[in-house]
């Protein structure tokens, strides 16, 4: 299941721009989550006639799920450290 995470920085009444470091992590997380959604909803069913294609989509899906877990954990570390 896809979970979306929204972060917001505030300084006074104005939103602060997100540093590239944080933006890049969130952007990559978004890309990977989009990919896993496509694997679940389109790619695997489209590949049902080709076992090798199905194997590739399953492998990529698993890899991206692991990458999502890593990125979410690291983003949480930044938030807990107060440098977000």
LINZI-V459149 format. One line per field, one symbol per residue. psi: psi as a letter, one per 20 degrees, with the letter a starting at -180 (. if undefined). burial: I if it has 9 or more other C-alpha atoms within 8 Angstrom, else O. A space follows every 10 residues. Layout:
BEGIN
psi->???
burial->???
END
This chain:
BEGIN
psi->ppppppqppp ocjqpqqpqh ggghggghgg ghhgghgggh iggghhjhio hggggghggh ggghgghggg ggghghgggh ijj.
burial->OOOOOOOOIO OOOOOOOOOO OIIOIIOOIO OIIOIIIIIO OOIIOOIIOO OOIIOOIIOO IOOIIOIIOO IIOOIOOIIO OOOO
END
